[in-house]
């Protein structure tokens, strides 16, 4: 699954366009590397999201789903830092 789509479905970022914008501006890293919106994600990958204000969220991908609800979206990842 594409990184921008995963961020939206997992609700780490609310909208896919916002996810794409964050990735394009370099606020999102995948496995400590600069990523592109089309980068494919896999289980056990580490996503780092840094806000423009400097706050960083680090999450490990636990599962990949094509559809999620608000209730089960947080089961797709684990916050690690």
Backbone as a chain_set.jsonl record, in Angstrom:
{"seq": "XXXXXXXXXXXXXXXXXXXXXXXXXXXXXXXXXXXXXXXXXXXXXXXXXXXXXXXXXXXXXXXXXXXXXXXXXXXXXXXXX", "coords": {"N": [[0.851, -1.176, 0.0], [0.439, 2.27, -0.681], [2.301, 4.885, 0.918], [1.053, 7.426, 1.46], [-1.651, 6.753, 1.302], [-1.826, 4.822, 3.328], [-1.316, 6.39, 5.621], [-3.629, 7.943, 5.665], [-5.745, 5.997, 5.855], [-5.086, 4.729, 8.257], [-5.476, 6.794, 9.9], [-3.459, 8.366, 10.945], [-2.814, 10.69, 9.718], [-5.336, 12.866, 8.772], [-6.408, 13.416, 6.149], [-5.844, 12.351, 2.778], [-4.66, 14.09, 0.931], [-3.459, 15.928, 2.654], [-1.642, 14.206, 3.853], [-0.014, 13.609, 1.647], [1.053, 16.152, 1.182], [2.507, 16.605, 3.58], [4.42, 14.562, 3.303], [5.714, 15.336, 0.908], [6.901, 17.716, 1.772], [8.834, 16.778, 3.426], [8.292, 16.025, 6.041], [7.689, 13.477, 6.778], [9.129, 10.354, 7.4], [10.249, 7.154, 6.392], [11.323, 4.281, 7.801], [13.611, 5.674, 8.671], [14.369, 7.052, 6.388], [13.989, 9.51, 3.829], [10.857, 9.74, 2.342], [8.601, 9.098, -0.44], [5.273, 9.944, -1.569], [4.306, 7.715, -2.959], [5.728, 5.569, -2.02], [5.95, 2.2, -1.066], [4.552, 0.628, 1.769], [5.237, -1.73, 4.425], [4.444, -4.344, 6.778], [5.863, -3.915, 9.978], [7.46, -1.757, 9.243], [8.798, 1.465, 10.109], [7.351, 4.523, 10.753], [7.98, 7.943, 10.829], [6.665, 10.929, 11.834], [6.952, 14.307, 11.671], [5.799, 17.269, 12.973], [5.194, 20.606, 11.665], [5.76, 22.234, 13.816], [7.646, 20.878, 15.208], [7.119, 18.621, 16.795], [7.388, 15.126, 17.137], [6.133, 12.016, 16.022], [6.424, 8.583, 16.303], [5.766, 5.586, 14.749], [5.096, 2.102, 14.514], [4.262, -0.1, 11.951], [1.693, -2.36, 12.265], [-0.291, -3.801, 10.957], [-1.794, -3.964, 7.691], [-4.539, -2.618, 6.178], [-7.199, -2.266, 3.817], [-9.487, -0.913, 4.309], [-10.751, 0.87, 7.081], [-12.25, 1.563, 10.272], [-13.095, 4.251, 12.517], [-12.88, 3.182, 15.053], [-11.194, 0.892, 14.792], [-8.891, 1.757, 13.516], [-6.608, 2.523, 14.943], [-5.493, 0.097, 15.57], [-3.884, -0.604, 13.545], [-1.327, 0.308, 13.813], [1.466, 0.883, 16.071], [2.355, 3.118, 18.527], [5.605, 4.152, 19.122], [7.295, 6.069, 20.041]], "CA": [[0.0, 0.0, 0.0], [1.183, 3.531, -0.741], [2.474, 5.562, 2.198], [0.035, 8.452, 1.673], [-2.929, 6.072, 1.541], [-1.748, 4.198, 4.655], [-1.456, 7.439, 6.628], [-5.039, 8.329, 5.707], [-6.58, 4.895, 6.339], [-4.767, 4.494, 9.668], [-5.844, 8.041, 10.563], [-2.32, 9.101, 11.489], [-3.092, 11.995, 9.125], [-6.767, 12.747, 8.477], [-6.761, 13.447, 4.73], [-4.769, 11.864, 1.909], [-3.968, 15.253, 0.366], [-2.598, 16.448, 3.724], [-0.552, 13.237, 3.989], [0.881, 13.834, 0.508], [1.738, 17.421, 1.401], [3.496, 16.374, 4.638], [5.497, 13.746, 2.739], [6.443, 16.164, -0.06], [7.686, 18.725, 2.489], [9.882, 16.113, 4.193], [7.891, 15.825, 7.434], [7.454, 12.054, 7.02], [10.237, 9.475, 7.043], [9.928, 5.734, 6.478], [12.551, 3.554, 8.16], [14.661, 6.701, 8.783], [14.725, 7.585, 5.072], [13.004, 10.4, 3.217], [9.945, 8.922, 1.539], [7.711, 9.728, -1.411], [3.903, 9.482, -1.327], [4.061, 6.425, -3.599], [6.546, 4.528, -1.403], [5.161, 1.093, -0.531], [4.803, 0.299, 3.172], [5.087, -3.129, 4.794], [4.344, -4.59, 8.211], [7.109, -3.699, 10.732], [8.114, -0.502, 8.872], [8.693, 2.535, 11.094], [6.991, 5.816, 10.184], [8.226, 9.09, 11.704], [5.963, 12.12, 11.354], [7.344, 15.497, 12.412], [4.916, 18.391, 12.648], [5.935, 21.843, 11.399], [6.153, 22.819, 15.099], [8.758, 20.108, 15.738], [6.715, 17.433, 17.545], [7.571, 13.924, 16.331], [5.433, 10.78, 16.376], [7.05, 7.426, 15.681], [4.819, 4.475, 14.799], [5.46, 0.857, 13.832], [3.114, -0.672, 11.261], [1.346, -3.689, 12.745], [-1.057, -4.462, 9.907], [-2.213, -3.115, 6.584], [-5.924, -2.867, 5.765], [-7.644, -1.342, 2.774], [-10.588, -0.146, 4.887], [-10.768, 0.84, 8.547], [-13.197, 2.459, 10.922], [-12.463, 5.053, 13.57], [-12.611, 2.308, 16.195], [-10.1, -0.057, 14.617], [-7.743, 2.336, 12.786], [-5.425, 2.535, 15.808], [-4.94, -1.248, 15.652], [-2.994, -0.776, 12.398], [0.025, 0.765, 14.156], [1.812, 0.994, 17.488], [3.2, 4.287, 18.79], [6.828, 3.694, 19.806], [8.092, 7.166, 20.557]], "C": [[0.897, 1.24, 0.0], [1.225, 4.195, 0.635], [1.379, 6.596, 2.448], [-1.334, 7.835, 1.966], [-2.944, 5.422, 2.93], [-1.946, 5.247, 5.752], [-2.907, 7.883, 6.772], [-5.905, 7.225, 6.312], [-6.332, 4.612, 7.818], [-5.124, 5.7, 10.54], [-4.684, 8.683, 11.338], [-2.355, 10.531, 10.962], [-4.497, 11.882, 8.529], [-7.132, 12.678, 6.992], [-5.573, 13.014, 3.886], [-3.986, 13.023, 1.302], [-3.028, 15.867, 1.4], [-1.407, 15.509, 3.935], [0.473, 13.433, 2.873], [1.696, 15.11, 0.701], [2.828, 17.283, 2.477], [4.691, 15.596, 4.097], [6.351, 14.579, 1.791], [7.333, 17.206, 0.618], [8.758, 18.116, 3.379], [9.553, 15.893, 5.659], [7.69, 14.355, 7.792], [8.656, 11.257, 6.53], [9.766, 8.035, 7.233], [11.229, 4.977, 6.682], [13.772, 4.485, 8.119], [15.128, 7.257, 7.446], [13.614, 8.505, 4.584], [12.16, 9.558, 2.268], [9.204, 9.774, 0.517], [6.303, 9.219, -1.13], [3.631, 8.076, -1.876], [4.891, 5.284, -3.007], [5.646, 3.462, -0.785], [5.56, 0.816, 0.921], [4.546, -1.184, 3.407], [4.924, -3.22, 6.306], [5.752, -4.499, 8.8], [7.921, -2.494, 10.256], [7.877, 0.518, 9.976], [8.428, 3.849, 10.366], [7.268, 6.887, 11.226], [7.548, 10.3, 11.075], [6.364, 13.279, 12.257], [6.433, 16.635, 11.997], [5.762, 19.623, 12.34], [6.403, 22.523, 12.683], [7.264, 22.026, 15.787], [8.392, 18.881, 16.553], [6.805, 16.209, 16.627], [6.789, 12.754, 16.909], [6.114, 9.655, 15.608], [6.103, 6.248, 15.854], [5.345, 3.289, 13.989], [4.198, 0.269, 13.222], [2.899, -2.095, 11.748], [0.546, -4.482, 11.72], [-1.46, -3.446, 8.851], [-3.61, -3.56, 6.17], [-6.277, -1.879, 4.664], [-8.791, -0.466, 3.259], [-10.477, -0.239, 6.4], [-11.839, 1.801, 9.051], [-12.442, 3.267, 11.972], [-12.052, 4.165, 14.737], [-11.407, 1.395, 16.004], [-8.892, 0.493, 13.872], [-6.474, 2.306, 13.639], [-4.805, 1.154, 15.986], [-3.936, -1.503, 14.52], [-1.55, -0.395, 12.717], [0.199, 0.767, 15.667], [2.726, 2.204, 17.651], [4.409, 3.819, 19.596], [7.682, 4.856, 20.306], [7.603, 8.497, 20.145]], "O": [[1.97, 1.249, 0.603], [0.283, 4.072, 1.418], [0.826, 6.642, 3.547], [-2.085, 8.351, 2.793], [-3.958, 5.467, 3.626], [-2.675, 5.003, 6.713], [-3.363, 8.166, 7.879], [-6.717, 7.498, 7.196], [-7.266, 4.29, 8.552], [-5.077, 5.626, 11.768], [-4.907, 9.451, 12.274], [-1.976, 11.469, 11.663], [-4.805, 10.901, 7.853], [-8.06, 11.962, 6.616], [-4.424, 13.28, 4.24], [-2.765, 12.939, 1.173], [-1.92, 16.281, 1.06], [-0.289, 15.968, 4.169], [1.679, 13.424, 3.12], [2.892, 15.137, 0.413], [3.94, 17.783, 2.304], [5.839, 15.926, 4.395], [7.579, 14.533, 1.861], [8.398, 17.543, 0.1], [9.515, 18.844, 4.021], [10.451, 15.602, 6.45], [7.538, 14.016, 8.965], [9.139, 11.446, 5.414], [8.977, 7.744, 8.132], [12.127, 5.025, 5.841], [14.826, 4.121, 7.598], [16.189, 7.878, 7.381], [12.441, 8.298, 4.894], [12.687, 8.764, 1.489], [9.184, 11.002, 0.6], [6.146, 8.166, -0.513], [2.82, 7.336, -1.32], [4.766, 4.143, -3.453], [4.697, 3.78, -0.07], [6.744, 0.776, 1.257], [3.758, -1.816, 2.704], [5.235, -2.271, 7.026], [6.717, -4.954, 8.187], [8.984, -2.227, 10.817], [6.878, 0.448, 10.693], [9.183, 4.239, 9.474], [6.845, 6.763, 12.376], [7.822, 10.651, 9.928], [6.14, 13.237, 13.467], [6.305, 16.934, 10.81], [6.932, 19.675, 12.719], [7.348, 23.311, 12.649], [7.771, 22.445, 16.828], [9.29, 18.152, 16.973], [6.354, 16.249, 15.482], [6.78, 12.529, 18.119], [6.351, 9.768, 14.405], [5.684, 5.941, 16.97], [5.952, 3.454, 12.931], [3.177, 0.15, 13.899], [3.795, -2.934, 11.662], [0.691, -5.701, 11.626], [-1.465, -2.238, 9.089], [-3.834, -4.728, 5.851], [-5.715, -0.786, 4.595], [-9.046, 0.598, 2.694], [-10.149, -1.295, 6.942], [-12.266, 2.717, 8.348], [-11.281, 2.984, 12.269], [-10.998, 4.371, 15.34], [-10.67, 1.146, 16.958], [-7.947, -0.253, 13.62], [-5.383, 2.086, 13.114], [-3.694, 1.048, 16.505], [-3.22, -2.505, 14.539], [-0.643, -0.743, 11.961], [-0.761, 0.668, 16.43], [3.757, 2.3, 16.985], [4.258, 3.167, 20.629], [8.71, 4.625, 20.942], [8.192, 9.513, 20.516]]}, "num_chains": 1, "name": "protein.A"}
